[in-house]
């Protein structure tokens, strides 16, 4: 019987697993694949990220400093409206590296972190939660006093416990180009319907391009227009859902949701 089983070991799950283990609780954390893969989130973060990491993290993960943004109401050739700060506004980091760094901290704190474990069933009882997962050696079962669902926007834990879903899911797309860019601003394009597109310089690591829009919008078409406007070639494309609109309830008697599973997106 574990005190906590954590489902999903990207940033929210890894952070919770670490905190709970540091407090002396017996923690099992399950990730369905390899931690950090596939990438499903931008690496543009607030500067307080370093308050949640361990020694040497900035030297390992840091890519660029951002002081402001240029807003566009059209494509890359349109007029831009710059907003700058005198101090650093945000950082650009290795996002895959962050997930793996936080998972390592959870392990160091005593959490049992297991990759390649896909949760297939959750049954809540008055005094415990039963979790069924598919692992490298077949089906395994676990019991916990509490369950933390940190398994992203399409949360299996949320569905298994019949918790309400977020109000809507945006379709997000990311891709990267290899040219170096050490500029200190991001570009924000207000062209996609109801949301936006972005360009983030990542120093020696290249440039990130992204876009999100609601269902029914031709996201791929808008994204192609964005990168065509910048006249660049991109690689390493990935996509995912962005939950918007917090559901009315994110807890049951013995389970709770954290992060994208609870639509806690840039809260």
N, C-alpha and C positions, 0 to 999 in steps of 0.2 A: 504494500500500500504506500504510494507516494503521497507527499503532502500536495504537490502540484504536478500536473502534467501540462506542459506547454506545447501547443500545436502550432508550428511555424517558427523558424529560427532566423528570420531576417531581423531588422533593427528592433522593432517593438518586442518581439518574443525573446530575442537574445538579451535585451536590456532587462526585461522582467525576470527571466531565468537567473540572471546574474544577481539582481537585487534580492530575490527570494533565497537563493543559495547563501548569499552573504549573511542573511538573517538566521541561518541555521536550518532552513527547511530542506526537505529531501525533494529534489526537483529532477524530473525527467523532461527533456525537450526533444521533440521529434520534428524533423524536416523531411519533406517528401522526396527531395532530390539532393543535389549538392548545394551547400550553403552559398548564396550569392549568384547562383546560376539557375535560370536565366536572369539577366538584368531586367528589372521592371520599374526602375525609378531613377529620376534625375539625380545627378551628383551636385546640385546647387543647393547649399544648405546655409543655415544661419551660423554665425560665428560661435555660438555657445555649444556647438557640436563637441568641442574639445573638453567640455565639462563632463561628458558622458563616456569618454574614451580612456584608454590606459596610457602608460608611459610610452613615449616614442611614436604615438599615433600620428601626430601632425607631420613629423618627418616622413612617415611611411605613406600617408594618404593624401596630403595636401597637393593641390595642382595649381590653384590661382586665387587671387584676391579680387573682389568686385567692389567698386565704389558707387556704381549707379546703373541706370538703365536708360536705353533709348526706346521710346515708344513710337510705333509706326501704325498708321491707319491704312496702309497699303503694303505692297511688297518691299523688297530690299532697296529699290530705287526711289521709294516714296520719301517725303519729308519725315524727319524724325524729331521727336520732342524729348530732349535729354533731361534726366533728373539725377543729380549727383549729391553725394555726401562728402564731408571733409574727412570722415573716418571710413574704415572698411565697413561695408554694409553686409557682406556675405562672403562665403568661401566656396570654391569648387573643389571637390574631392573625388577620389576613387571610390565610387559607390559600392562596387562589388567588394573591394577591399574592406570597406567599413563593415559590411555584414559579417565578413569572416573574422575581422578583428573583434567585434562585439561577441561573436560566438566563442572565440577563444577566451575572452574574459569570463564568460559564463562557465566554461569548463574549469578555468583556474579557480573560480569561486566554489566549485564543487558540484555544479550541475552535470547530470549525465546527458550529454548532447549526442543524439544519434541521427545520422543522415540516412537517406534511402529508406525512410519509413513513412508510408502514405497512410493516413488515417482513413479507414473505410466505414467505421461505425462508432457512435457515441450513445450510451444509454445512461441516463441520469436516475439515480435512486435517492432516497431521502438521506442516506448516510454516506454516499460515495458516487463516483462516476466510473463507468466501465468504458474503456477505449479499446477498439480493435484496429490494428494496423497491419499493413502488408509490408514486410521487411525483406531484406536480402535472402533470408533463410525460410521465408514463408510467413504465414499468419501468426501474429503475436497479440496477446491481450494484456492490458494493464489496468490497474485500479488506482484511483486518486481521490483524495479528500476534496480537491478543487481542480477545475480545468480552466486553463487560459487559452482562448481561441485567438491566435495571432496569425491566422492563416490566410490573410489577404482579402481582397474585395469579393472573391467568389468563395467565401468561407464555407468549408464543409462542416465545421463545428456549428456555425450559425444555422445552417440548413438542418442538421441532425437534431438540434434542440428547438427547431421551429421558432427561432427569434426573427423579428421583422428585418427586412432588407433595407438598405439605404434608399433614398428617394429616387436616385437615378445613377447610372454608370456612364461616365464619359469614356470614349475610346481614345486612348493615347498611343502615340507612335514616337519612337526615338531612333535616331541614327547618328553616325559619327563620321567625320572626315579627319584626315591625318595631318593637315597642315598645322604647324605650330601657331599659336595665337596667345599672346600675353597681355592683350588689352584688358582694361580694368572696368569694362561695362558689359552688360548683356543687352541683347536686342529682343524686344517684345513686339510681336505683330498681332494686332487686334482684328485680323482678317477672318479667322474661322468663326462660324456662327456660335454665339454665346460664350465662347472661350477664347483661347489665344494660342499663338505659336511662339517659339523662342529659339534663340541662338546663344550658346554659352561657350565662351573661350576657356579652354582647359590647359593653357600653357603648352608645355612640351607634348602633352597627351593628345592634342588635336582640338576639335570643336564638336560640341554636341548640338544637334538640331532636334526640335521636338514640336509636337502639335497635339491638341486634344479637342474633341467636339462631341456633342451628344449623338446617340444612336440615330441612324437615318441620314446623317450628314456624310458626304463622300470624303472621309478622312484622308484616304490615300491620294485622291485627286488634289486636295488642298496641300498635302505634304509635298507632292511632286512639284506643285507650283512654287512652294517655298524654296526648295533646294535648287530648282531651275533658276529662280531669281538670283540666287547667290552664285550660280554657275560653278557648282562644285559636284564632286562625286562622293557618295557616302557609302558606308559599309556597316556591318554589324547592326542591322536593323532589328528592332524588337518592339513589341506592343503589349498593351495591357489595359485593364479597366481602372478607372479612377472613380471611387465612390464619392458622391456628393449628397449631402442632406442626411444628418444623423437620424437613425431610427429611434422610435419612441423608447425602446428598451434594449439594453445590451447585456443584461444579466439574467440568470436563473438562480435557483437556490444554491447550486454548487458549480456554476460556470459563469464566465464573463468574457467579453470580447475586448481586444485592444488593437489599435492601429486601423489599417484599412478594413478589417473585418467589422469594425464598429463605425466606419466612415469617419474616422479621426484623421482627415487628410489636411495637412497644413492647418492645424487647429488655431 
